Amino acid sequence: MGLEKDEVCTVCHGTRRLRQETQHMSLLMSARKPVPASRSTYCAIIQEHFKVAMRRTCRVVNLDPAAENFAYDCYADVRELISVDDVMEELDYGPNGGLVYAMEYLSENMSWLEEQISDALDDDYYIFDCPGQIELYSHLPVMREIVDMLQNEDFRVAGVYCIDVNFIEDASKFLSGALSALTAMVNLELPHINVLTKCDLLPPKADVERYVDGDTEAILADLRASTHPRFRMLNEALGQMLEDYSLVSFVMLNRDDEDSIELCVSHVNHCIQYGENLEPEGNFDLPENDADLVDFDAQDV
């Protein structure tokens, strides 16, 4: 079960700064209306990685009022506060209007979210599974207000923007996805990691390096060959904007490759400094017999 085609999503991670306490959160924010199962798959992969590989707890909070089912263990669910189905039934809104209304209602009742994370212990790690309407990340203030609330609670927050690997099939589609990523980066004003997901579906000899490295000139060359000349100036202007900001590059994520998952998680955790205050796990005491063999005098300089 992978991410649906043409899906773009963003993830944000955070760490509490107060008194050197370290509580970590990730905010999964999706754009282009992905199906709930797709986002929940990503959350499930990260949650499972924390459980098995890192032996740490990862709590996932659903902030999508339109969600139907989850592939992960849900720690808290915004539908207990408000759901899109209830909004559509009571106010006769459509699904998009109902989602915007529900998220604005959450923004006005942020105390609910504060209560859900109030019992967080040091080094707890959170993922917030958020809705997929692009307006929430492009020009509506709702997601920014959620991020601001986390920062006011002394959490370090970082964004992770996920773009489906199918976007590299078409240069114009990838350009639009990269611009959406840049929009989220600018509006949320967070440390940001961009991830190319669903890489397990790539053919063995697929050329993805130019997309991973954000090679704007190579992408524009494809656009010149595949689009009408009248769009050339527009494409070059958009490409130049990406080049000027020089912020959009990608990390590849393959759900079947543990090293790929570890690389993606380590990029995000580096942004929020997760793990710097963690105590090492395991038994590092030497057996008595081995301890007797250690010549401490030989270690003196």
Secondary structure, 3 states (H helix, E strand, C coil): CCCCCCCEEEEEEEEECHHHCCCEEEEEEEECCCCHHHHHHHHHHHHHHHHHHHCCCEEEEECCCCCCCCCCCEEEEHHHCCCHHHHHHHHCCCHHHHHHHHHHHHHHCCHHHHHHCCCCCCCCEEEEECCCCCHHHHCCCHHHHHHHHHHHCCECCEEEEEEEHHHHHCHHHHHHHHHHHHHHHHHHCCCEEEEEECHHHCCCCCCCHHHHCCCHHHHHHHHHHHCCHHHHHHHHHHHHHHHHHCCCCCEECCCCCHHHHHHHHHHHHHHHCCCCCCCCCCCCCCCHHHHHHCCHHHHCC
